[in-house]
């Protein structure tokens, strides 16, 4: 079994080298590493050429101009890949040293060849209060909700920085450019083919999340906006797959009700909000942070629960805003807004 790693990169030299080093340090060596330099104007090309000279299985692909969309950059790997499995990650992400060996074991156990992909576990690199809140979200989302989705048999999304797909399956999919969340688009396509997606919580990556609130808002607008775009695009899957119907309708109802209650209650019922709802948010945030601390062993996460309440309101506003734009008014936003990058070990 040959395993290839695909890394699209645009102006991410501050994290690209760490990503490459984590790929080179795998307990199961990768057969090839393909890096698509999407028209970067920083030190990306120099870093790639340095490593390509030393490691012959690193294959840099330099694009003259930025494609403006991650899915367009990813398409450039097709003529170069030779692996049976393609692992996809991001240049701001580092792989746990056993990530590739976990992926190999997962596919080796699939004797029927019906498993199309493996979705890994994403952890946030420690930096500040925003990344701490994101880590709480990741732990809640992946140890509870994604685990439940795995049991039901419908993984909502394969993370773009921690996914492995059979090359034969990936080549049968379409890299559409009409949504801004290519990982969710590919996930829907795999489900439409009635192929299975395995979730492995031990296949771990560490990703760099937005280092400031402005950058966080940009990224979440893309995530939630892309979520609504894909739900609109593939809503008919709910009629064909009962598991999809349950998961997607739950997400739809949760997002709409959550944002409506959070944003409208302070305006319509301010006394109720400040007397009951806001204290409930703080208590819930504390429970989430406590659970995340127990799961991860990061006890500092408890200290960030008041900040998590801020994130609750920020997310609610973004969800509501993107729902109105993408679903109600059908004003699709295809602008790919990147998060800021900093150097994190």
C-alpha positions, 0 to 999 in steps of 0.5 A, a space after each residue: 500500500 502506497 500512501 501519498 500526502 497532499 499539502 496545499 500551501 499559500 503564503 504559509 512559510 511560518 508553519 510549512 516547515 513544521 508541517 514537513 518535519 512532522 511528515 518526515 518524522 512519521 513512524 510509517 514513512 510516507 511514499 511521497 509528499 506532494 506540496 502545491 505552492 499556490 502562487 505564494 509570494 513569501 519564502 514558501 518556494 525556497 523552503 520547498 526546494 530545500 527539502 526537495 533536494 534532500 528528500 526525493 519523495 517530496 514533490 513541490 508543484 509551483 503555481 505561477 498565480 494564486 488560484 483563489 480557492 483551495 479546491 482549485 489548488 488541490 486539483 494540481 496534484 492529480 497528474 503527480 500522485 502515485 499512492 493508493 491512499 491520499 492523505 490530505 492536510 494543511 500547511 498550518 498543521 502538524 501530524 502526530 508521529 503515528 498518524 500515517 501508521 494509524 491510517 494504514 492500519 485502518 485501510 488494511 482492516 477494510 478487507 471488503 474495500 468498501 471504506 472510502 476514507 478515514 477522518 482523523 481527529 483535530 486538536 488546536 495548537 496552544 496559543 491564546 484564549 481563542 485557540 483554547 476556546 477552539 480546542 474546547 469546541 473540537 473536543 466536544 464536537 469530536 468526542 461526542 457528536 462526531 463519535 455519535 455520527 460514526 455510530 449512526 453511520 453518517 460523518 457530517 464532515 471529513 476535516 480538510 487537515 486530517 483526512 485520508 481517501 482512497 485514490 481511486 475514490 478521490 479521482 472519481 469525485 469532482 473538485 467543485 469550486 461553487 462552495 468555500 468548504 471543499 472538505 464538506 463538499 467531498 464528504 457529501 459526494 462520498 455519501 452519495 456514492 454510498 461508500 463508508 467513512 471511518 472515524 479514527 480518534 487516534 489519527 491525530 493532527 495539530 492545527 493552527 487556529 486563528 490567533 485573533 478575533 478578526 481572523 477567527 470571524 473570517 474563518 468562521 464565516 467561511 466555515 458556516 457559509 460553506 456549511 449552508 452552501 453545501 446543505 443547500 446543494 446536497 439537501 436531497 441526500 436527506 431523502 435517500 439516506 435516513 442517517 443523513 436526514 437525521 444528522 443534517 436536520 439536527 444540524 439545521 435545527 440546532 444552528 437556526 434555533 441556537 442563533 435565534 435564541 442567542 441573538 433575539 432573547 436579549 432584545 425581546 426579553 432582556 430581563 429573562 436573558 440576564 436573569 436566567 439565560 446568560 447565567 445558564 450560558 456561563 454554567 454550560 460553558 464551565 461544564 464544556 470546559 471541565 469536560 474538555 479538560 478531563 478529556 485532554 488533560 489540559 486543565 488550563 482550559 477550565 480558566 477559559 470558560 468565560 471567554 467561551 461565552 463570548 465565542 458562543 455569541 460570536 458564533 451565533 451571529 455568524 451562523 445567523 448572518 450566513 443563514 440569511 445570506 446563503 439560504 434566505 437571500 441566496 447571495 452566495 459568497 465565494 471569497 476565500 478568506 484566510 486566517 492570519 498565521 503566526 509561528 507556533 511550535 
